[in-house]
Amino acid sequence: MSGQASELTTAALTSTPAVSQVLVRKEDRRLYLMAGSDVVRSYRISLGDNPVGHKLYEGDERTPEGRYTLDWRNENSDFYKSIHISYPNDEDRSLAAAWGLDPGGSIMIHGLPNNAGDLAFAYIGLDWTDGCIAVSNEEMEEIWQLVADGTPIHILP
C-alpha cells in the first residue's frame, strides 16, 4: 500500500464497513482494520520481545513481515481470544531450512494472557509476546467481531 491511509471518523459511521484487509506497521506499533484504502479502526499493538526484522526461526521472538491470511481463530486460547496468522509460508520455510532451522508457527493476533488479572495494565504499550501481535482484551473483542476468517493481513517493518 502506498501513501497514507485516511482514517474514517468512527463516530460518524452508522455501520462499520466490511474489513477487507488488516495492515500492521511494526515500527509504529499500529494495527489497522482497512475497508479498501480507508482505515476503519486503529489499535496500539505489542510485538515480540525482539521486534525488529522478519521472523526467521522458532524462538527468535520476532513478528513476521509480509503478506499472510488470518485463517482460523481460537476462542479458548491461553490469551483473550486469538486469530491465527498463516505464517510460515513457503518462502519462510525455505529461508529457515537454508539455516537448518524450524520457522516456527502459531503466530496470532490476541489479547492479554488469561492469567494477567490485576497486572493487565502492565502489558499495554510494551513488547512482550513471543512473536505474536497483542492488543487489549477490549480491542481483541472488537477485532474478533469485525475481521472474518480469510482476511488478508499485510505486516510491514
SULTATA-V279823 format. One line per field, one symbol per residue. burial: # if it has 9 or more other ideal C-beta (glycine too) atoms within 8 Angstrom, else .. A space follows every 50 residues. Layout:
BEGIN
burial = ???
END
This chain:
BEGIN
burial = ....#..#....#..##.#.######..#######..####.#.####.. #...###..#######.###..##..#.#######.###..##.###... #.##..######...#...#..##....#.#######.######.##... ######.
END
